[in-house]
Structures are given as structure tokens and as C-alpha cells.
Amino acid sequence: MATDRLRYWLSTVDTTQPEEMDCDMLFEMLEVVAEAASAGQDVSELFPAVAIHLAHCPNCQELVDTLVALTAEPTF
């Protein structure tokens, strides 16, 4: 378990960019990001800074996943 945490943090440090989006910036774009993801668009291609932030922030990733699930077309 400690090894997994270490790998996660090393990966985060390795992919950190000089200018990164923070949670507040993501929150401002949340509706657009969730709509794009719900429509099946590649968020990492459309919004690379968002993808980097989501890779580093499990709380924001969970929020986006929840919104995508809530806005997805129901399948009956």
C-alpha cells in the first residue's frame, strides 16, 4: 500500500506543469467539461489542463465523474 502511494505521488510530481489549473479554475469550467464528457468527447484532448488537474486531484475527478453520470442519457 505504501508503495502504491509513493508511485502515485512520484507520478504526480513527474507530470506537474509550471502553469497548472487549480480546483477553483476547474469549478468555473465544470459545466462545459461535464457536458463534453457526457457527449463522449475526449476531455483530455479538448482541455489538456483539465486532464492534468484531474489526474492530480481525486476530489475534482470524483466531482466530474458524478456530474457526467447525472447528465448521461438514461438507458432503458
C-alpha positions in Angstrom: 0.0 0.0 0.0 2.8 2.5 0.9 4.5 1.6 -2.4 1.3 2.5 -4.4 1.0 5.8 -2.6 4.7 6.5 -3.4 4.2 5.7 -7.0 1.1 7.9 -7.2 3.0 10.9 -5.7 6.0 10.4 -7.9 3.8 10.2 -10.9 2.1 13.4 -9.8 5.4 15.2 -9.4 6.6 13.9 -12.7 3.5 15.2 -14.6 3.3 18.6 -12.8 3.4 21.5 -15.2 4.8 25.0 -14.5 1.3 26.6 -15.0 -1.4 24.4 -13.7 -5.2 24.7 -13.2 -6.4 24.7 -9.7 -9.7 23.5 -8.2 -11.3 26.9 -8.5 -10.4 27.2 -12.2 -11.8 23.7 -12.8 -15.0 24.6 -11.0 -15.5 27.6 -13.3 -15.3 25.2 -16.3 -17.2 22.3 -14.7 -20.4 22.6 -16.7 -18.5 22.6 -20.0 -16.2 19.8 -19.1 -19.1 17.6 -17.8 -21.1 18.2 -20.9 -18.2 17.4 -23.2 -17.5 14.2 -21.3 -21.2 13.2 -21.3 -21.3 13.7 -25.0 -18.4 11.2 -25.4 -15.8 13.8 -26.3 -12.2 13.4 -25.2 -11.8 15.8 -22.4 -8.0 15.4 -22.3 -7.8 16.4 -26.0 -10.2 19.3 -25.6 -8.9 20.6 -22.3 -5.4 19.3 -21.6 -5.0 21.5 -18.4 -8.2 19.9 -17.1 -6.9 16.4 -17.7 -3.7 17.2 -15.9 -5.6 18.6 -12.9 -8.0 15.7 -12.8 -5.0 13.3 -12.8 -3.7 15.1 -9.7 -6.9 15.8 -7.9 -9.1 12.8 -7.0 -11.8 15.1 -5.5 -12.3 17.0 -8.7 -12.2 13.8 -10.7 -15.0 12.4 -8.5 -17.0 15.6 -9.0 -16.6 15.4 -12.8 -17.5 11.7 -12.8 -20.6 12.3 -10.7 -21.8 15.2 -13.0 -21.2 13.0 -16.1 -23.2 10.2 -14.5 -26.0 12.6 -13.6 -26.1 14.2 -17.1 -25.8 11.0 -19.1 -28.7 9.9 -21.2 -30.7 7.2 -19.3 -30.6 3.8 -20.9 -33.8 1.8 -20.6 
